[in-house]
């Protein structure tokens, strides 16, 4: 099992580095191609940080490990909100100023509700997966439409400022993008192999491994980008990373994995993991939307601490469920 542990550690390290290269290269290339900053923030950065989840879940589904595929997607959503957003807001409270993000918050709640409705019967069929992908395509069309309008938005302003700090030529951006993608695939294969071997050796289900080790590992790019953005005062980028990633995970990652290999869903996925994900999503909507008026959405340190506590309690519950 020692080789499997080494594979997981090395896979995670390479995964985080390659994901950062992939997102940076994609964002710089999009800028060279004339994509509006708001669209880069909503699509390239927000969804690009979910590339690790997508590659890992697709590989796991192809290899016949549906527990890892589903656990990775939903576990990453839980980790993104409770752990990553909690840590980020604890370091620097997050003010939600972008009107675009305030529209994405209720959309994420609706998307989570759709996921719950589909999993209620204990399976994710190919038809369910197609529905998820169609909803994702419709959402992408809406996001692109908003991004192309070039209206002034705090998220777009923050992306413009961030892009000026990491300028590179088109050739450099292309090389960085390709290098990041190739290493992302390689590291994901190593990570999935090591995780499956560890799970089998310890008698732990693929689902638990997907919900914990792999979910935390594939969410590290979001942690790095969100913490850095928050420390620099770019709060909307920090939140945008989480919202974009969770929408992408719920719709595209699960949809692609399910279309490759229909997923049989364990009862605890609905009664435990999906309910936790839904509760955290609704909580994020309530504290981040700003019901008192425009510009009032804010995640303070007390709320951040509560999110971290919720994540700790979830991990404890998972631990006792396997002992």
Residue pairs with C-beta under 8 A, 6 or more apart in sequence:
1 197
1 198
1 201
1 202
3 194
3 197
4 193
4 194
4 195
4 197
4 198
4 201
5 194
5 198
6 194
7 190
7 191
7 193
7 194
7 197
8 191
8 194
8 195
8 198
8 213
8 217
10 187
10 190
11 187
11 188
11 190
11 191
11 192
11 194
11 217
12 187
12 191
12 217
12 220
14 183
14 186
14 187
14 190
15 52
15 184
15 187
15 188
15 191
15 217
15 218
15 220
16 217
16 220
16 221
16 224
17 183
18 179
18 180
18 181
18 182
18 183
18 184
18 186
18 187
19 49
19 51
19 52
19 180
19 184
19 220
19 221
20 180
20 221
20 224
20 225
21 176
21 177
21 179
21 180
21 183
22 48
22 51
22 176
22 177
22 180
22 181
22 184
23 44
23 45
23 48
23 49
23 51
23 180
23 221
23 225
24 166
24 168
24 173
24 176
24 180
25 173
25 174
25 175
25 176
25 177
25 178
25 179
25 180
26 44
26 48
26 173
26 177
27 40
27 44
27 45
27 48
27 163
27 166
28 163
28 166
28 167
28 168
28 170
28 172
28 173
28 176
29 170
29 173
29 174
29 177
30 39
30 40
30 44
31 37
31 40
31 163
32 170
32 173
35 44
35 147
36 147
36 148
36 150
36 156
37 156
37 157
37 159
37 160
37 163
38 100
38 146
38 147
38 150
38 151
38 153
38 155
38 156
38 159
39 143
39 144
39 147
39 148
40 159
40 163
41 155
41 156
41 158
41 159
41 236
41 237
41 240
42 100
42 143
42 146
42 147
42 155
42 240
42 244
43 140
43 143
43 144
43 147
43 244
45 159
45 225
45 237
45 240
45 241
45 244
46 240
46 241
46 243
46 244
46 245
46 248
47 244
47 245
47 247
47 248
47 252
49 221
49 222
49 225
49 241
49 244
49 245
50 76
50 244
50 245
50 248
50 249
50 252
50 253
51 181
51 184
52 184
52 188
52 217
52 218
52 221
53 72
53 73
53 76
53 218
53 219
53 245
53 248
53 249
53 253
54 248
54 252
54 253
54 256
55 184
55 185
55 188
56 68
56 72
56 188
56 191
56 192
56 214
56 218
57 68
57 69
57 70
57 72
57 73
57 253
57 254
57 256
57 257
58 69
58 253
58 256
58 257
58 260
59 188
59 189
59 192
60 66
60 68
60 69
60 72
60 192
60 206
60 210
60 257
61 69
61 256
61 257
61 258
61 260
61 261
61 263
62 260
62 261
63 192
63 196
64 261
65 192
65 196
65 206
66 206
66 257
66 261
66 263
66 264
67 205
67 206
67 207
67 208
67 209
67 210
67 266
68 192
68 195
68 196
68 206
68 207
68 209
68 210
68 214
69 210
69 254
69 257
69 261
69 263
70 124
70 207
70 210
70 254
70 257
70 263
70 265
70 269
71 206
71 207
71 208
71 209
71 210
71 211
71 214
71 215
71 269
71 273
72 210
72 211
72 214
72 215
72 218
72 253
73 249
73 250
73 253
73 254
73 257
74 115
74 211
74 215
74 249
74 250
74 254
74 269
74 273
74 274
74 277
75 210
75 211
75 212
75 214
75 215
75 216
75 273
76 215
76 218
76 219
76 245
76 246
76 249
77 245
77 246
77 249
77 250
77 277
77 280
77 281
78 211
78 215
78 273
78 276
78 277
78 280
78 311
78 314
79 215
79 216
79 219
79 311
80 219
80 222
80 242
80 245
80 246
81 242
81 246
81 280
81 281
81 283
81 284
81 307
82 280
82 307
82 308
82 310
82 311
82 314
83 216
83 219
83 223
83 307
83 308
83 311
84 219
84 222
84 223
84 226
84 242
85 94
85 226
85 238
85 239
85 242
85 284
85 299
85 304
85 307
86 304
86 305
86 306
86 307
86 308
86 310
86 311
87 223
87 227
87 304
87 308
88 94
88 223
88 226
88 227
88 230
88 238
88 304
89 230
89 299
89 300
89 301
89 303
89 304
89 307
90 301
90 304
90 305
90 308
91 227
91 230
91 231
92 230
92 231
92 233
92 235
93 298
93 299
93 300
93 301
93 304
94 230
94 235
94 238
94 239
94 288
94 298
94 299
95 235
95 295
95 297
95 298
96 102
96 235
96 236
96 239
96 288
96 289
96 290
96 297
96 298
96 299
97 154
97 235
97 236
97 295
97 297
98 153
98 154
98 155
98 236
98 239
98 240
99 153
99 154
99 294
100 146
100 153
100 155
101 155
101 236
101 239
101 240
101 243
101 288
102 288
102 289
102 290
102 297
104 240
104 243
104 244
104 247
105 243
105 284
105 285
105 288
105 289
106 285
106 289
107 139
107 247
108 243
108 246
108 247
108 250
108 281
108 284
108 285
109 281
109 282
109 285
111 135
111 139
111 247
111 250
111 251
112 250
112 277
112 278
112 281
113 278
114 131
114 132
114 135
114 250
115 132
115 250
115 254
115 274
116 270
116 274
116 278
118 124
118 128
118 131
118 132
119 265
119 269
119 270
119 274
120 270
122 264
122 265
122 266
122 267
122 270
123 262
123 263
123 264
123 265
124 254
124 258
124 262
124 263
124 265
125 258
125 262
126 258
126 259
126 262
128 258
129 254
129 255
129 256
129 257
129 258
129 259
129 262
130 255
130 259
131 255
132 250
132 251
132 252
132 254
132 255
132 258
133 251
133 252
133 255
133 256
133 259
135 251
136 247
136 248
136 251
136 252
136 255
139 247
139 251
154 236
155 236
155 237
155 240
158 229
158 234
158 235
158 236
158 237
159 237
161 234
162 229
162 232
162 234
162 237
168 176
191 214
191 217
192 214
195 206
195 209
195 210
195 213
195 214
196 206
196 209
198 204
198 209
198 213
199 205
199 206
199 208
199 209
204 322
205 266
205 322
207 266
207 268
207 269
208 318
208 321
208 322
211 273
211 318
212 315
212 318
219 245
222 241
222 242
222 245
225 237
225 238
225 241
226 237
226 238
226 239
226 241
226 242
227 238
229 235
229 237
229 238
229 241
230 238
239 288
239 299
242 284
246 281
257 263
268 321
272 317
272 321
276 310
276 314
280 307
280 310
283 307
287 297
287 298
287 299
287 303
288 297
288 298
288 299
289 297
290 296
290 297
290 298
